[in-house]
Structures are given as structure tokens and as C-alpha cells.
Amino acid sequence: MKWILRKENDECLIKVKKQEDGEEKDFSYIDMIKDLYENKRIEPAEYDGDFSEKEKESLDELIKDINIHIQSFFESDECIDAEEPLDSNIES
């Protein structure tokens, strides 16, 4: 997923572009979470409009932080999956 950020006259609009079809769609948190689960990352954003360098840096840092946390989540999730199930020591 790639965020496409547009700004005109202090109004910001977020669209997303999916890798598989390249089509722009309205942003949805649910779709973002599904895409993060499948692809485990967000691509660098595309900027269109009157963004200051400070705004771009802030948004790039946000995407970087999301990617770091997602990577960390999936690495820890893989470790948990490799361990013995938690309920295996429970007697029947």
C-alpha cells in the first residue's frame, strides 16, 4: 500500500494506491490494517501539493515508525508460533 497525500489550501486528502492494481482508492483504516497484515509494510508516500519540508519529514517518519512496529510485531509473532502452545501443560 502506498499513501498518496494531496494538499491544497491547507486541506489534506489521503488516497491509497494498492500494489496489485495500481488504482487510487479512498483511505480506510480497515483496509490499511488488512494490507499491513498481508504485505507487512507501507511504501514511501507520494506527495502532491503544498506540503512543507517539515510536513513531509513528519509524515515520512510516521510511515517509517509504522513499518518498524509492524516488522517487530511479525517477528515476535513468528517467535510465539514457533514455541510450544501455551495450553499444552494443562491436564485434561
Secondary structure, DSSP 4 states (H G I P E B T S, - for coil): -EEEEEEETTEEEEEEE-TTT--EEE--HHHHHHHHHHHS--EEEEEEES--HHHHHHHHHHHHHHHHHHHHHHHHHHHHHHSPPGGGG---
